[in-house]
Amino acid sequence: MSLPEVPGVLDVAQVHRTAAGIAEWQLPNGMIPWFPGGHADPWNHVEAAMALAVTGHLDEAEAAYRWLADTQLPNGAWHQYYTAEGIEDHKHDANVIAYVATGAWHHWLMTRDRGFLETMWPVVEPAIDFVLDLQTTRGEILWARHADGTPWSFALLTGSASISHSLRCAIAVAEELGHERPDWELSLAYLAHTVRTRPDGAFAPKDRWAMDWYYPVLSGTVDGADAVPHLAGRYDEFVMEGLGVRCVSNRPWVTAAETCECAIAHLFAGDRLTAEQMFSWIQTMRCDDGTYMTGLVHPEGVTFPDGERTTYSAAAVVLTADALSGASPASGLFTEHTGLPDIIETGAPVHESD
């Protein structure tokens, strides 16, 4: 298996060193915290596992998925945040929970290990069912449930967009294993329609956040001829030329993860030049040991949070390098939607949320 590299920006040895740093920070039980002594959330944990797989750290990646299987609750969910000592935040975030399907499909593309996929099906199925119980009649997915099961009253555009991609991965897993879940396909159709049309009241107002801007494209929900104008529409608001993508539009704080994700969105939209430029910009956040700072505040160029380096930032770099280079069998998961089902076109309602 060839490792990702982006000539003139990041070579194979540098990519390998970055991934090795993720592996070094992984706990013996498989959990991948944001940084040593920090917490983990299942979404970023899966992102890190995908980066490990791309760079040949398959044992470590599979240990990460075993940790998910071991910690999954009887209702199919996970808590929001975990530490080495236990649970830090008890709520159940729908997007965080759904992302296990993306990881499972990614690992299948990497390994074609049917045993792994069969082992993950009893994890993926209840996780997706838990998430879809939070779908409203209009199609969006409510953000989360409290630990007592009470749902939040609002949905997030970023979360619903990300879930649409995870749901496609879940359907792909089901189809590969011979399981029919037509209810998932319909739920995906309603969800994607709502993300595309964004009817009044569907999503909490989070327009300042860059992820609300590019995630509908990154997830593949806004695609084709619509993707380029969608990204162009708020480019100047979020992009600091030569520096990166602002996390929020009114702060001069650029982050490695958001910049990498936005680069992949542009690559999916067919704008490779912008994707390559963005990827080159965030190399200023690279540390000598191959780790990446979470973000920088400009014009001072100071780190924020102060000195913080995160496994999810490193993982975003590795996965973007893979998307740009086409090195791994899973490199097209976000840019070509490798093996994923088409989204049924519909605008009909689905079911009442709990």
C-alpha positions as CSV (number, residue, x, y, z in Angstrom):
1,M,0.0,0.0,0.0
2,S,1.4,3.4,-1.0
3,L,1.3,6.2,1.6
4,P,-0.2,9.6,0.9
5,E,2.1,12.5,-0.2
6,V,1.6,15.9,-1.7
7,P,4.7,16.8,-3.6
8,G,6.3,20.0,-2.5
9,V,4.1,20.2,0.5
10,L,4.2,17.0,2.6
11,D,6.2,13.9,1.8
12,V,5.6,10.3,2.7
13,A,8.0,10.4,5.7
14,Q,6.2,13.4,7.1
15,V,2.8,11.9,6.7
16,H,4.0,8.7,8.4
17,R,5.4,10.7,11.3
18,T,2.1,12.5,11.8
19,A,0.2,9.2,11.9
20,A,2.8,7.7,14.2
21,G,2.1,10.6,16.6
22,I,-1.6,9.6,16.7
23,A,-0.7,6.0,17.4
24,E,1.7,7.1,20.2
25,W,-1.1,9.0,21.9
26,Q,-3.6,6.2,21.6
27,L,-4.5,4.6,25.0
28,P,-3.9,0.8,25.6
29,N,-7.7,0.3,25.5
30,G,-7.9,1.7,22.0
31,M,-9.3,5.1,22.8
32,I,-7.7,8.0,21.0
33,P,-7.9,11.2,23.0
34,W,-7.5,14.7,21.6
35,F,-4.1,14.9,23.3
36,P,-2.4,13.1,26.3
37,G,-4.6,13.5,29.4
38,G,-7.5,14.9,27.3
39,H,-10.9,13.6,26.4
40,A,-12.0,11.7,23.4
41,D,-15.3,11.9,21.5
42,P,-16.3,9.1,19.1
43,W,-16.4,11.3,16.0
44,N,-12.8,12.5,16.2
45,H,-11.8,9.1,17.5
46,V,-13.1,7.6,14.2
47,E,-11.4,10.3,12.2
48,A,-8.1,9.3,13.9
49,A,-8.7,5.6,13.3
50,M,-9.2,6.3,9.5
51,A,-5.9,8.2,9.4
52,L,-4.2,5.3,11.1
53,A,-5.6,2.9,8.6
54,V,-4.5,5.0,5.6
55,T,-0.9,5.0,6.9
56,G,-0.7,1.2,7.5
57,H,-1.4,1.3,11.3
58,L,-4.2,-1.3,10.8
59,D,-3.8,-2.9,14.2
60,E,-4.1,0.4,16.0
61,A,-7.1,1.4,13.8
62,E,-8.9,-1.9,14.6
63,A,-8.2,-1.4,18.3
64,A,-9.9,2.0,18.0
65,Y,-13.0,0.3,16.5
66,R,-12.9,-2.4,19.3
67,W,-13.0,0.4,21.8
68,L,-16.2,1.7,20.2
69,A,-17.8,-1.7,20.3
70,D,-16.8,-2.2,23.9
71,T,-18.2,1.2,25.0
72,Q,-21.4,1.3,23.0
73,L,-24.5,1.5,25.1
74,P,-27.4,-0.9,24.9
75,N,-29.4,1.7,23.0
76,G,-26.8,2.0,20.3
77,A,-25.3,5.3,21.4
78,W,-22.1,6.6,22.9
79,H,-21.7,9.5,25.3
80,Q,-20.3,12.8,24.1
81,Y,-16.9,12.8,25.8
82,Y,-14.8,10.1,27.5
83,T,-11.6,10.3,29.5
84,A,-9.2,7.5,30.6
85,E,-11.1,7.5,33.9
86,G,-14.6,7.3,32.5
87,I,-17.4,9.5,31.1
88,E,-16.9,13.3,31.0
89,D,-20.1,14.4,29.2
90,H,-23.1,12.0,29.3
91,K,-25.2,13.4,26.5
92,H,-25.6,11.6,23.2
93,D,-24.7,13.6,20.1
94,A,-26.4,12.2,16.9
95,N,-23.6,13.2,14.5
96,V,-20.9,11.8,16.8
97,I,-22.8,8.5,17.0
98,A,-23.5,8.2,13.3
99,Y,-19.8,8.6,12.3
100,V,-19.0,5.0,13.2
101,A,-20.6,4.0,9.9
102,T,-18.2,6.2,8.0
103,G,-15.3,4.6,9.8
104,A,-16.6,1.1,9.2
105,W,-17.0,1.7,5.4
106,H,-13.6,3.4,5.2
107,H,-11.9,0.5,6.9
108,W,-13.7,-1.9,4.5
109,L,-12.4,0.1,1.5
110,M,-8.9,-0.1,3.0
111,T,-8.8,-3.8,3.8
112,R,-11.7,-5.7,2.2
113,D,-11.8,-7.6,5.5
114,R,-15.3,-9.1,5.5
115,G,-14.8,-10.4,9.1
116,F,-14.2,-6.8,10.3
117,L,-17.3,-5.6,8.5
118,E,-19.4,-8.3,9.9
119,T,-18.1,-7.6,13.4
120,M,-19.0,-3.9,12.9
121,W,-22.6,-4.5,11.7
122,P,-24.0,-5.1,15.2
123,V,-22.3,-1.8,16.1
124,V,-23.4,0.3,13.1
125,E,-27.0,-0.9,12.9
126,P,-28.1,0.2,16.4
127,A,-26.1,3.4,16.2
128,I,-27.9,4.5,13.1
129,D,-31.3,3.4,14.4
130,F,-30.6,5.6,17.5
131,V,-29.7,8.5,15.3
132,L,-32.7,8.2,13.0
133,D,-35.0,8.2,16.1
134,L,-34.1,11.8,16.3
135,Q,-35.3,12.6,12.8
136,T,-38.1,15.1,12.6
137,T,-41.1,15.1,10.2
138,R,-39.2,17.7,8.1
139,G,-36.1,15.5,7.7
140,E,-33.4,17.1,9.9
141,I,-31.8,15.2,12.7
142,L,-32.1,16.8,16.2
143,W,-28.7,17.5,17.7
144,A,-28.6,15.2,20.7
145,R,-30.4,13.5,23.6
146,H,-29.8,14.2,27.2
147,A,-28.5,11.3,29.3
148,D,-32.2,10.7,30.4
149,G,-33.3,10.3,26.8
150,T,-34.9,13.7,26.4
151,P,-34.1,15.1,22.9
152,W,-32.7,18.5,22.3
153,S,-35.2,20.9,20.7
154,F,-33.1,21.9,17.7
155,A,-31.0,20.5,14.8
156,L,-27.6,21.7,13.5
157,L,-26.9,22.0,9.8
158,T,-23.3,20.7,10.1
159,G,-24.4,17.7,12.0
160,S,-27.3,16.8,9.7
161,A,-25.0,17.2,6.7
162,S,-22.4,15.0,8.2
163,I,-25.0,12.4,9.2
164,S,-26.2,12.3,5.6
165,H,-22.7,11.0,4.5
166,S,-22.6,8.6,7.5
167,L,-26.0,7.3,6.6
168,R,-24.8,6.6,3.0
169,C,-21.9,4.7,4.5
170,A,-24.2,2.7,6.7
171,I,-26.4,1.8,3.8
172,A,-23.3,0.7,1.9
173,V,-22.3,-1.5,4.8
174,A,-25.8,-3.0,5.0
175,E,-25.9,-3.7,1.2
176,E,-22.4,-5.3,1.2
177,L,-23.5,-7.7,4.0
178,G,-26.9,-8.4,2.3
179,H,-29.1,-6.5,4.8
180,E,-31.9,-4.5,3.4
181,R,-32.7,-1.2,5.2
182,P,-35.1,0.7,2.9
183,D,-36.1,2.8,5.8
184,W,-32.6,4.2,6.0
185,E,-32.7,5.0,2.3
186,L,-35.9,7.0,2.8
187,S,-34.5,8.7,5.9
188,L,-31.5,9.7,3.9
189,A,-33.6,11.2,1.1
190,Y,-35.6,13.3,3.5
191,L,-32.5,14.4,5.4
192,A,-30.6,15.4,2.3
193,H,-33.5,17.3,0.9
194,T,-33.7,19.3,4.1
195,V,-30.0,20.0,4.2
196,R,-30.2,21.2,0.6
197,T,-33.2,23.4,0.9
198,R,-32.7,24.6,4.6
199,P,-36.3,25.6,5.2
200,D,-36.9,28.2,7.9
201,G,-36.7,26.8,11.4
202,A,-35.0,23.6,10.4
203,F,-31.6,24.4,11.8
204,A,-30.3,26.5,14.7
205,P,-28.7,29.7,13.5
206,K,-25.0,29.0,13.3
207,D,-24.1,31.0,10.3
208,R,-20.9,32.3,11.8
209,W,-19.4,28.8,11.8
210,A,-17.4,27.8,8.8
211,M,-18.6,24.2,9.0
212,D,-22.2,25.3,8.3
213,W,-20.8,26.8,5.1
214,Y,-18.8,23.9,3.6
215,Y,-20.2,20.8,5.2
216,P,-23.2,20.5,2.9
217,V,-20.6,20.2,0.1
218,L,-18.1,18.1,2.0
219,S,-20.9,15.6,2.8
220,G,-21.8,15.4,-0.8
221,T,-25.4,16.6,-0.1
222,V,-24.8,19.7,-2.2
223,D,-23.1,18.5,-5.3
224,G,-22.7,18.8,-9.1
225,A,-23.2,22.2,-10.5
226,D,-24.4,23.5,-7.2
227,A,-21.2,22.8,-5.3
228,V,-18.9,25.5,-6.7
229,P,-21.3,28.4,-6.3
230,H,-22.2,27.2,-2.8
231,L,-18.5,27.4,-1.8
232,A,-17.9,30.6,-3.6
233,G,-20.8,32.3,-1.9
234,R,-19.1,32.7,1.4
235,Y,-15.4,32.1,0.6
236,D,-14.3,35.7,1.3
237,E,-16.2,35.6,4.6
238,F,-14.3,32.5,6.0
239,V,-11.0,32.2,4.1
240,M,-8.0,34.2,5.2
241,E,-5.8,34.0,2.0
242,G,-2.5,32.4,2.6
243,L,-3.4,31.4,6.2
244,G,-6.4,29.1,6.3
245,V,-10.1,28.9,7.1
246,R,-11.6,30.8,10.0
247,C,-13.5,28.6,12.5
248,V,-16.0,31.4,12.9
249,S,-16.4,34.3,10.5
250,N,-15.9,37.2,12.9
251,R,-12.7,35.9,14.5
252,P,-9.2,35.8,12.9
253,W,-8.7,32.2,14.2
254,V,-7.8,29.6,11.5
255,T,-7.8,26.0,12.4
256,A,-6.0,23.0,10.8
257,A,-9.0,20.7,10.8
258,E,-11.5,23.2,9.3
259,T,-9.0,24.2,6.6
260,C,-8.4,20.6,5.7
261,E,-12.1,19.7,5.6
262,C,-12.7,22.8,3.4
263,A,-9.9,21.7,1.1
264,I,-11.6,18.3,0.6
265,A,-14.9,20.1,-0.1
266,H,-13.2,22.1,-2.8
267,L,-11.6,19.0,-4.2
268,F,-15.0,17.3,-4.3
269,A,-16.4,20.4,-6.1
270,G,-13.7,20.1,-8.8
271,D,-11.5,23.0,-7.6
272,R,-8.2,21.2,-7.0
273,L,-6.1,24.4,-7.1
274,T,-7.9,25.8,-4.1
275,A,-7.8,22.5,-2.3
276,E,-4.0,22.3,-2.8
277,Q,-3.5,25.9,-1.7
278,M,-5.5,25.4,1.5
279,F,-3.5,22.3,2.3
280,S,-0.2,24.1,1.8
281,W,-1.3,26.9,4.1
282,I,-1.9,24.8,7.2
283,Q,1.7,23.4,7.1
284,T,2.6,26.5,9.2
285,M,0.8,24.7,12.0
286,R,3.0,21.6,11.8
287,C,5.4,21.0,14.7
288,D,8.8,19.4,14.5
289,D,7.5,16.1,15.9
290,G,4.8,15.8,13.1
291,T,1.9,16.9,15.3
292,Y,-0.3,19.8,14.3
293,M,-1.5,22.8,16.3
294,T,-5.3,23.1,16.6
295,G,-5.2,26.7,15.3
296,L,-3.6,30.0,15.0
297,V,-4.8,33.5,15.7
298,H,-3.7,36.2,13.2
299,P,-2.0,38.5,12.7
300,E,-0.1,37.6,15.9
301,G,0.3,34.0,14.8
302,V,-0.2,32.7,18.3
303,T,-1.6,29.3,19.0
304,F,-5.2,28.9,20.3
305,P,-6.0,27.1,22.5
306,D,-2.5,27.9,23.8
307,G,-0.1,25.3,22.6
308,E,-2.8,22.8,21.9
309,R,-1.9,20.0,19.4
310,T,-4.7,17.5,18.6
311,T,-5.0,14.0,17.1
312,Y,-8.0,15.2,15.2
313,S,-6.0,17.9,13.5
314,A,-3.3,15.4,12.6
315,A,-5.9,13.0,11.3
316,A,-7.5,15.7,9.1
317,V,-4.1,16.4,7.6
318,V,-3.5,12.7,6.8
319,L,-6.9,12.3,5.3
320,T,-6.6,15.4,3.2
321,A,-3.2,14.2,1.9
322,D,-4.8,10.9,1.0
323,A,-7.7,12.7,-0.8
324,L,-5.3,14.9,-2.8
325,S,-2.9,12.1,-3.7
326,G,-5.4,9.2,-4.3
327,A,-2.9,6.9,-2.5
328,S,-5.2,4.6,-0.6
329,P,-8.2,2.5,-1.7
330,A,-10.3,4.8,0.6
331,S,-9.0,8.1,-0.7
332,G,-12.2,8.9,-2.7
333,L,-14.6,8.4,0.2
334,F,-15.3,12.1,0.5
335,T,-14.4,13.2,-3.1
336,E,-15.9,10.4,-5.2
337,H,-18.1,8.7,-2.6
338,T,-16.6,5.4,-3.3
339,G,-19.2,2.6,-3.1
340,L,-21.9,4.8,-1.7
341,P,-25.5,4.6,-2.8
342,D,-27.2,7.5,-4.6
343,I,-29.5,9.7,-2.7
344,I,-33.2,9.3,-3.6
345,E,-34.7,12.6,-4.7
346,T,-37.7,13.4,-2.5
347,G,-39.1,16.1,-0.3
348,A,-41.7,14.1,1.5
349,P,-41.9,14.0,5.3
350,V,-40.7,10.9,7.2
351,H,-41.9,10.3,10.8
352,E,-42.4,12.1,14.0
353,S,-39.4,12.6,16.2
354,D,-39.6,11.2,19.8
